[in-house]
Amino acid sequence: MVLSDALIAARLLAWQRRSGRNNLPWQRNPTPYRVWISEIMLQQTQVATVIPYFERFMASFPDLTSLADAGLDDVLHHWSGLGYYARARNMHQAAQQIRDRHLGLFPTDFAQLLALPGIGRSTAGAVLSLAFGQRHPILDGNVRRVLSRYFAVRGRPAEVKVQQRLWQLSERLTPEREAGRYNQAMMDLGASVCTRSKPACGDCPLADGCLAHAAGDPTLYPESRRRRSMPVKAVCTLLLYRDDGALLLEQRPPTGIWGGLWSLPECDPAMDPLEFCRTRLGVRASQLQELPRRRHSFTHFHLDIHPLVLRVNSGAESVMDGNGRVWYNTAKPDQRGLAAPVARLIDEFGRITTGGEA
């Protein structure tokens, strides 16, 4: 039998004090700014991965003003490797809006917070409950899983009716007092006990009222998305360098894949890369080496990368710094936002040239 709402909250609060995560870096000084940054980083990313990024980020941007005043390149540089870079761009814009429209004071009003770039209903609820103690429900992936199993909610969480049902449950269960700790308990329970593939029901404080547990197989909830084969795209990535060893980088458009980051020039695999260099970049080059091909997976497709090392023979002076291009000194790199696959290729290029292989 499902437990009463009050008993669910009481058990979760007691469990969180005893067994929850209570010493994460952003919990030691839970200012609204620190809680917000952690919540954005934790979207689509595991806690263990976020912790070192969070600590480095705080060392460079310890408060909202320092983030708002920073250049986007610097912010993206500190985000490099976390993926989903729109999070960083939205976060930077939100910091500037708080600085300019809210006198640098973090909004305590739900509607004002929700109006900021990159902040949805669950993130706003998490920040206001964890940092200010306000009563707001949340519904991240962990909470969706706990609620779907406890109440045996049928359907996929992405479906509108299922989303509405889960939000109703989250709203109903969130207590007036200690809403922040309750929300933390729900997130902790989903992350450490009510896990996706191997739930530890014997350690769950709610197991005796959980409908999915009573039915015998909690992993049937929530219903998973139908797996579809991912399309594959291919690209030739050009590590084009001049006599001093500097690599040509191009800044990607502000939206789209790796938006706003610096990347290596890319050409269609069907196009001759030397012809691409001549017609698109204005340089004559010679191809020296092919690096091992690799695949990078995005949410909706796979990208097959074919890296080519090319040396500029003439025309390097025509590719000037600025206008979204720069010659990048790999021996003394400056701070630029690089997507993880690009950063790995640049490191590989550095090892090759240092070893005299190119």
N, C-alpha and C positions, 0 to 999 in steps of 0.2 A: 504493500500500500504506500502510495506517495505520502511523504511527510508534509506537515504543515509548513507554510511559508516561513513562519517564525522559527521553527525548529531547523529548517534547512539553513537559514542564516546563522543561527546560533552554533550549529555544528561546523559550518564553514569558518566562522570567525575563530572558534577554538582551534580548529585544525590549522588555520593559517598561522596563528601565534606559535603553535607547536612545531609544525612541519613545513611551513611555507617559506618562500624566498624573502628574507628580511635583511639581507646585507648586500644587495646589488648597489653598484656605484651611485646610481641616481636616487637611491633610497636614503643614503647617508645624509644628504642635504636636499630634501625634496622641494626645491623651489619650483614655481610654475615653469620657468625656463628649462630647467634640467629635466623635469618630468616630460615636458613637451618634446624636447630633443630625443629623449629615450623612446617615447611612444612612436615618433616618426621613424626612428631607426629600426624599431622592432616590427614594423610592418613588413611582412614577407621575409623576415630575417630572424634566425635563432639567437637566443640570449647570449650564448657562448661566443658567437661571432660578433655581436654588437659591443660587448664590454670593452675590448681594446680600442675599437673605433670611437666609442663614446668618450673614453678617457683622453684620447689624443685630441678629439674635437673640443672638449672642455679646456684642455691646456691652451689651445689657440683661440677659442671663442668662449671665454668664461661667462659671458653675460649677453643679454639680448643686444645691447648697443654694439658690442664688438662684432657680433654676427651681422647685424644690419649694415654696419659701416664697411665690412669686408667686401672685396671684389668677388664676383661669382667664380672666377677661375680659382681663387684661393679656397673657396668653399668646396667646389667640385674636387679639387686636389685632395682635400681631407676626406672626401666621400669615396674616392676612387677605390674600387674593390667591393663596395657594399651593394652595387647594382641598383636598379630602379631609380635612375638618376633624377627623374622628375620630382622625387621626394625632396632632394637637396635644393633644386631650383625653387620649388614651392615654399620650402622652409625659409630660404633666403628672402623671397618676396614677402612672406608673412612677417618676418622680423622687421623688414623695412616699413611695412604698413603699421605695425605696432608702434614703431618709433615715430612715424610721421602723423598717424591719426589718433593714437592713444597715449601720446606723450611718453612713450617708452614704457608704459605700465601694462602688464599682461592683463588682457580682459578677463573679468570674472563673470561676465554675462554669457550665457550659452549661445544666444543668437549672434553676438558679436564674435565669439570665438569660431563659430561655425562658418562665418562669412570670410574667414581668412583662407588663403590658398593652401590646399593640401590637408585641411582639417575637416574630417567628416564627423558624423554623429558619434561614432564610438570613440574616436580620438578625443573629441571635445569632452565627452563624458568621463573618459579616463583622466584627462588633465584636471578637470574641475573637481572630481572626487578625490583623486590622489593628492593634489596640491592644496586644495581649498576645503576639502571635506564636504563638498556639496553632494546632494543625492542626485546622481545621474546614472542610468544604466549604461552598460557597455555590451558590445557584441563582436568581439574579435573571434578569430578562428578557434581558439581554445574554449571560449565561452559557448560558441555555437555547438561545439561537439558535446560539451557537458550537458547543455540543455536538451539537445536532440536525443541524447541517450536517456537522460533521467526521465523525460516525459514521452519517450518513444515517438518523436515527431517524424512523421513520414514525409518523404519528398526530399529533393536536393536543396541545400541552403540557399542556392542562388535564385530559386523560384520566389516570385513576389509573395505568394501566400505563405510560404514557409518562413521567409524573412519577417513578415508581419507577425506571424505566430511567435517566433523566437524573440522578437523585440517586446511583444506583450508579456511574455514570460519573464524576460530580463527586467522589465519595468516593474512587474508585480513583485518579484522576489527581492529586489534591492531594498535594503532596510533604510529607515530614516537615519539611524545612528550608525556610525562607522561604515559609511558607504564606501569609502576609499579602501579600507581593509577588506571589506566584502568583495569588491571588484578584484582586488589583488588575489584574494583566495580563489575566486573563480578562474582567473588566469593561471594561477599556480597549479590548481587541481588538474586543469586540462593539459598543462605542459608536463607535469611530472607523474600523474596517476592515471587520469583518463586520457591516455595517449591514443594516437590514431590506430596503431596496429596491435599493440600489446597492452591493453588497459590492465592496471594492477587493482582489480576490484577488491581484493582482500585488504588493501590499504585505504580504500575510499570511505570517507565519513558518511557518504550518502548511499552506500551500496544497498542497504536494507529497504530503501524506498525507490530504487532505480528500476524503471520498467524494462529497459533494455537488458539489464543484468538479470532480472527475473525471467526474461524470455530466453535466456541462455547464450546469446551471442551479441554483446554490445557493439562489436565492430560492424554490424549491419546498419548502425546509425552513426552519423548521418549518411544518407545515401550518397554514394560517390558519383562524380561526373562520369558520363560515358567517355571512355578514352578514345581519342581520335588520333589518327596518324598525323604527325606534325609535318607540314611542308618543309622542304629543304631549299635554301637559297645558297648560291655560291658567289664568291667574290675573290678577285686577286688583290692582295694587299701589298703595296709597294714600299719597301724600305729603301728609299731613294736618298743617297748620301753624296755630299760633295767632298772635295779634297781634304777639308779639315775634319771630316768625320761626322759633321752635323747632318741630322736626318730632317727631311721635310715633313712637317706636320700641318694638317688642315683642321680648322675648327668646324665642327659639325653644326648644322642648323639648330636653333634653340629648342625645337620640338622634334619628336621622333626618337628612333633608337640612338642611344648615347648622346642625346640632345645637349648641345653646349660644350661637350667635351672635345678634346683635341685627339685627332686620330691620324693614321697614316693614309695617304692617298689610296683610293680604291678604283679598280676598273673592272669592267665586265670580263669574265673569263673568255668570252668569244672574241675579245678585242686584243690585238697585239699590244703588249705593255709598252714596247718601245715607241710604237706609233702614238699611244696614249700620252706618253711623256712629251713627245714632240708637239702634238696638236693641242693637248689640253693644258700642259704645264709650260710649254715653250722651252724645253730643255732637250738636249740630245744625251742619251744614256746608253750604257751597255749593261746587259744582264750578266751577273756574276754567279749567282747561286739561287737554288730553290731550297727553302727551308721546309721541314716536314709539315704536311697539311694537318690541320686541326679543326675541330668542330666546337662551336660555342652555341649553347642552347638558350633561347629566349623563351618567354612565356608561350608564344604562339608559333614559333618556327625555330628550325635549326639553321645555323649559318656555318657553311663550310668555307674555311679560310685557306687560301693558297698563297703563302708569303713568298715574295720574290725580292732578292737583294739586287739593287741596281746602282751603278755609279754614274754620276753626272760627268759627261765628257765636255760639254760646253753649254752655256746658257744659264748657269746657276745664278748669275747676277740679275737675270730677268725675273727671277722668282724672289721678290723682295718681301721682307718681313712686313706684316700688316695685311689688311684686307683678308683676314682669316687664314693667313699662312705664316709660318715661322720656321726658320732653321733652328733645330733643337740640338743643343750641345749635350750629347749623351754622357760625356765625361763630367760635366758640371751642370746637371739638369736643374732648371728652375721649377717652381711649383706651378704645375698645370694639371687640370683635371684630365686624367687618362683612364679610359675603360680598361678593365683588368686584362683582357686579351691583348690589347695594344701595349700596355706596360710590360707584359711578358715578352712580347716580340722585341721590344726595344732592349730589354735586358739580354735577350738571346743575341741580338745584333751586337751589343756591347761585348759579350763574351767572344763572339766570332772575330770581331775586329781586333780585340786585345790579343787573341791567340794567333792573329795573322792568317786566318783562314779565308778572309774575303778579299 
